[in-house]
């Protein structure tokens, strides 16, 4: 399945604020492993956000990754620490 992937400015800013090990893990997943997935449903702990049919989140280590899915377009929106976990660098 071919998916067109885009990245919001906030997603890229969130990515750069991660600690070095977390940055590496998220970077490798988003830019290398994600394009190899056959289905969106294969994302770890994928959940629909609210009642909107286009907004989802999945878990990657101690982070929630928010995405927007519209047909074959997937836009990465945010990376946020899971509740109770604060691992972003200040700065």
C-alpha positions, 0 to 999 in steps of 0.5 A: 500500500502506498501512503503519502507522508507529511510532517507538521512543523510542530511534529518536527519541533517536537522531534528535535526536543526529544532526548537523544535516545528517544529522538533516534527511536522515533526518527527511525520508526517514522522515517524508515519503519513506518513507510514499510507498514502494509496497513495503518492498523499495524501501528502500535496501540493505534487509537482513534481520537474522539469521534473524528474519523481522521485523527489517530494516535499511537504509542511509541515507547513513552510517547504518543504520536498524533497523526491525521489520516485522509485517504492515502495521506498520513500527516504526522502532527505531534509527539507528546510524552505519555501522561506522567512521563516528561522526557523532552529536553527544555530549550 
